[in-house]
Amino acid sequence: MTIKIRNMQLTDIEAVAHVATKSWHATYEGIIPRHIQNRFLEMAYSKEMLKQRCEKTPVYVATEHENIIGFANFSNVKKGGEVELSAIYLLPEAWGKGIGSQLLAYGIEQLSPSTIYINVEAENEVGKQFYVARNFKVVEEFEEDFEGHMLKTTRMVLKL
């Protein structure tokens, strides 16, 4: 399996939205009701929002045989070298193959941040294990109203 990582292009919008939807449904089944997932995905991963993300923030896609199988979206580097990793999603069939690690490493290489922050839902055990295995540490836990559904969120940090 040969994985290539590159900057997202506007022509990738449909494929990135597909990855987000498949990943969300697989990850949050039983954690976030499907209708709330769909409402969020329609807003956050609409063509217009993905166009804005692509033009304004670093978004990297992972491809296999030219097909997009994952992506990572970082914020721009802030004062002090801090970035937020706002999304790192893979098609479920790509989980556990090191592609998420490749996307994270590529973002670190491209952005040279001093610190990366991520919010992950407390019940998302796969996500939390991924970040813990890459030396992210828990900073805080809090509850938030997510589209009318209360979630426990874990904020994590990686100091580089």
Disulfide bonds with the S-S distance in Angstrom:
none
